[in-house]
């Protein structure tokens, strides 16, 4: 399990949505609810479009630091989504300083 499994899932022929669902459910303990699939996809898209600080709406009942949104980079980092990010160094420390609190 882990990064190698995520790479294998990312290289599979199933839909992007199914890849993320499999990753969240099978590559995390406890499994992450599938309600996070779309926010994860939105975070990956934002990152791959060079907008890692974009605030992503979270599903009902999910909060990040008391807010109903989270920056794309935080979703990527906390859900281990680097296998879907188009960069060798998916976390660029220069924008981590943008986090407040």
C-alpha positions in Angstrom: 0.0 0.0 0.0 1.1 3.6 -0.3 2.7 5.5 -3.1 3.5 2.5 -5.3 -0.2 1.5 -5.1 -1.3 5.0 -5.9 1.0 5.0 -9.0 -0.5 1.7 -10.1 -4.0 3.0 -9.7 -3.1 6.3 -11.5 -1.8 4.2 -14.4 -4.9 2.0 -14.6 -7.5 2.2 -17.4 -10.4 3.0 -15.1 -12.0 6.5 -14.9 -10.2 9.3 -13.0 -13.1 9.3 -10.6 -12.8 5.6 -9.9 -9.0 5.9 -9.5 -9.4 8.5 -6.8 -12.2 6.5 -5.1 -10.1 3.4 -5.0 -7.2 5.4 -3.7 -9.2 7.0 -0.9 -11.0 3.8 0.1 -8.2 1.2 -0.4 -5.0 3.1 0.2 -5.9 4.8 3.5 -6.8 3.5 7.0 -9.4 4.3 7.9 -10.8 4.7 4.4 -11.6 8.2 3.4 -15.3 8.7 2.5 -16.1 8.9 -1.3 -17.7 12.3 -0.7 -14.1 13.5 -0.9 -13.6 12.2 -4.5 -14.7 15.4 -6.2 -12.8 17.8 -3.9 -9.7 15.7 -4.5 -10.2 15.9 -8.3 -10.7 19.7 -8.0 -7.5 20.0 -5.9 -5.5 17.9 -8.4 -6.9 20.1 -11.3 -6.0 23.3 -9.4 -2.5 22.1 -8.7 -1.9 20.9 -12.3 -3.1 24.3 -13.5 -0.5 26.0 -11.2 -3.0 27.2 -8.7 -2.2 25.2 -5.5 -3.6 27.8 -3.2 -7.1 27.7 -4.7 -9.7 27.2 -2.0 -11.7 24.0 -2.7 -15.2 23.5 -1.3 -15.5 20.6 1.0 -18.5 18.2 1.3 -21.1 18.9 3.9 -19.9 18.0 7.4 -16.2 18.3 6.5 -14.1 21.2 7.8 -10.5 22.2 7.5 -9.2 24.5 10.2 -12.7 25.6 11.0 -13.6 26.4 7.4 -15.7 24.6 4.7 -12.9 25.1 2.2 -9.3 24.0 2.0 -6.4 25.0 -0.2 -5.7 22.5 -3.0 -2.2 21.8 -1.7 -3.6 20.8 1.7 -6.1 18.3 0.1 -3.3 16.9 -2.1 -0.9 16.6 0.8 -3.4 15.1 3.3 -4.9 12.7 0.8 -1.6 11.6 -0.7 -2.6 12.6 -4.2 0.9 13.2 -5.6 0.6 10.3 -8.1 -1.8 12.5 -10.0 0.2 15.7 -9.9 2.2 16.7 -12.9 5.4 17.5 -11.1 8.4 15.7 -9.9 8.3 17.8 -6.7 4.6 18.0 -6.1 5.0 20.1 -3.0 6.9 23.3 -3.7 7.8 24.8 -0.3 7.5 28.4 -1.5 3.7 28.3 -1.4 3.5 26.4 1.9 4.2 29.7 3.6 0.8 30.9 2.4 -0.9 28.8 5.0 -2.1 30.8 7.9 -3.0 29.7 11.5 
